[in-house]
């Protein structure tokens, strides 16, 4: 990527513009967590993605991938443990507790493998 400069007085200023994207979807939980992680722990990667205009696309991709993986892992754990609609109808509190523990386990794995990688 070649930068161009504009001379104003004795100084050369880089011609930097933010690219306009058609994708104005708000970031979800995992996209925002990834953004915070990049800012605090990987500032050079954050700056590079921001300068080349790929930060939003990267964050949207991470958000979608992480949400999809969490849903898949929760469904797999529920199927493996036999948690189904019958349990939901018979013992709602037990069902809610199990589903919350499955979601917590899935999020812990996804945060470690995708968001904070």
N, C-alpha and C positions, 0 to 999 in steps of 0.2 A: 504494500500500500504506500503510495507516494503522497507525501504531504505537500500542500502548496501554502505559500505565505503571502501576506499582504503587508506592504511597508506603510507604516503610519509614523510620520516624523522620522526619528532615528531608529525605530524598532520594527522588527519583523514579527508579525503575529500569525500563528498558524490558522488556517481556514478550517475550523472544526465545526461540524454541523451534526446534530442528532438526526438520525434517519427516521423518517416517518413510517410507522408500521400500521397496517390495517387491523392488526390483532390488538384490540383494546380490552381483552378479558382481564379481570382482576386476578392477581396471584392468590393461590390457595395457601394453606398452612405450610406445606412442604416447600413451595417456591419461596415463601418469605423466610423460612428457616434457612434455606440454602443461601439466600441473599445475605442474611446476617452472618452466616458462617464464612462466606467468601470475603465480606468486608473486614471481619475481625481476624481471620486466620490465614486467608490467602489473598491479601490485598493486590498483589501483582496480577493474579489471574482475574480478579474482579475488574481491575483497571483495563486489562487487555480486552476482556469481553465487552466492557463498556465502550472503549474507544473504537473497536471494529463494528459496533452496533449489534452484537449477538447476545448481549446480556439478557434481554427480555425473552428471546427465543429459548435460551438455555434454561432460564428459570421456569418457563412454561413447560418445557420438556421434562425437567426434573419433577415438577409438581404433578403432571399427568402420570408419569411413570410410577412415582411413589404411591399415589392414591390408588392406582390400578393394582400394584403389588400388595398393598395393605388389604384391599378387598379380596384379592385372590387368596392370600394367606389365611385371613379370617374364615373364609368359606371352606378352605381345606381343613383347618383345625376343627371347625364345627362338624364337618362330615366325619372326620377321623374319630372324634369323641362322641358321635351320635347325638349331637345337639340339633334338634329339628323343630318343626312347627308343633308337633305333639307335646314336646317338653315345654314349649312356649305357652301352650294353652293350659297345661297341667300345673306347671310351677313357674310362674312368671319371674319371680325374684331370682330363682336359681338360674333360669335362662339368661336374664340380664347380667348376672354376675359372671357367668361363663363367657358370654359374648364380650363383656368388658375386659376380662382377662385375656381373651384371644386377641382383641384389638391392641391391648397394651403390649403383648408379646410381639405382634406383627409390627407395630410402630417402632419398637426398640430395634428390631432387626433392620427395618428399612432406613431408619435414621443413621444407623451405623454403616450400612452398605451403600446407600445411595446419596443421602443428603449430606453427610459429613465425610464423604470419600474424596 
